[in-house]
């Protein structure tokens, strides 16, 4: 499960969550302090921090990770049901 760790007031975290909503991505949110983030993730990770299982992303790595999720989500959504679909090229399952 993807989780975002953030401070209560953070414009960057707000933008990340807006991106998650835009790509219809389920996630959990946890409000923590910078000191708690340093304890959990090490001093190399500043808030906001995104985790996905063992993966930990923060800082300059966040935009590339969000783009990776944006690319991945259409396939994830297309193949997570028991229904047939028609894709953009007219192919069916």
C-alpha positions as CSV (number, residue, x, y, z in Angstrom):
1,X,0.0,0.0,0.0
2,X,1.3,3.4,-0.9
3,X,1.5,5.8,2.1
4,X,2.4,9.4,2.4
5,X,4.0,10.8,5.5
6,X,3.7,14.5,5.9
7,X,3.4,17.5,8.1
8,X,-0.1,19.0,8.7
9,X,0.8,22.1,6.6
10,X,2.8,21.3,3.5
11,X,2.1,22.7,0.1
12,X,4.4,20.0,-1.5
13,X,2.5,17.3,0.3
14,X,-0.8,18.9,-0.8
15,X,0.4,18.8,-4.4
16,X,1.4,15.1,-4.1
17,X,-2.0,14.2,-2.7
18,X,-3.6,16.1,-5.6
19,X,-1.6,14.1,-8.0
20,X,-2.7,10.9,-6.3
21,X,-6.3,11.9,-6.6
22,X,-5.8,12.9,-10.2
23,X,-4.5,9.4,-11.1
24,X,-7.1,7.8,-8.9
25,X,-4.6,6.2,-6.6
26,X,-5.5,4.7,-3.3
27,X,-3.1,5.6,-0.4
28,X,-2.9,6.2,3.3
29,X,-1.8,9.4,5.0
30,X,0.1,9.8,8.2
31,X,0.9,13.1,9.8
32,X,4.3,13.1,11.5
33,X,6.9,15.6,12.5
34,X,10.3,16.0,10.8
35,X,12.0,14.4,13.9
36,X,9.7,11.3,13.6
37,X,10.5,11.1,9.8
38,X,14.3,11.2,10.6
39,X,13.8,8.4,13.1
40,X,11.8,6.2,10.8
41,X,13.5,6.8,7.5
42,X,16.9,8.2,8.3
43,X,18.3,11.7,7.9
44,X,18.5,11.4,4.1
45,X,14.7,11.5,3.9
46,X,12.9,14.8,4.6
47,X,9.1,15.2,4.6
48,X,7.0,14.5,2.7
49,X,8.0,10.8,2.3
50,X,6.2,8.3,0.1
51,X,6.5,4.6,0.9
52,X,5.3,1.6,-1.1
53,X,6.2,-1.6,0.7
54,X,10.0,-1.4,1.1
55,X,10.4,1.5,-1.4
56,X,11.0,4.9,0.2
57,X,10.8,8.1,-1.9
58,X,11.4,11.7,-0.9
59,X,12.9,15.0,-2.1
60,X,13.9,15.2,-5.8
61,X,12.9,11.6,-6.4
62,X,9.2,12.3,-5.9
63,X,8.3,13.8,-9.4
64,X,9.9,10.8,-11.2
65,X,8.1,8.3,-8.9
66,X,4.7,10.0,-9.4
67,X,5.3,9.8,-13.2
68,X,6.1,6.1,-12.8
69,X,2.8,5.7,-10.9
70,X,0.9,7.7,-13.5
71,X,2.2,5.4,-16.2
72,X,1.5,2.2,-14.2
73,X,-2.1,3.0,-13.1
74,X,-4.0,2.6,-16.4
75,X,-2.7,-1.0,-16.8
76,X,-3.4,-1.7,-13.1
77,X,-6.9,-0.4,-13.4
78,X,-7.5,-2.3,-16.7
79,X,-6.5,-5.7,-15.4
80,X,-7.9,-5.6,-11.9
81,X,-11.4,-6.7,-12.6
82,X,-13.4,-9.7,-13.9
83,X,-14.8,-7.9,-16.9
84,X,-13.9,-7.5,-20.5
85,X,-12.8,-4.1,-21.9
86,X,-12.1,-2.4,-25.1
87,X,-8.8,-0.3,-25.1
88,X,-8.0,2.8,-27.1
89,X,-7.1,0.8,-30.2
90,X,-10.3,-1.2,-30.2
91,X,-8.7,-4.5,-28.9
92,X,-10.8,-6.5,-26.5
93,X,-9.7,-8.9,-23.8
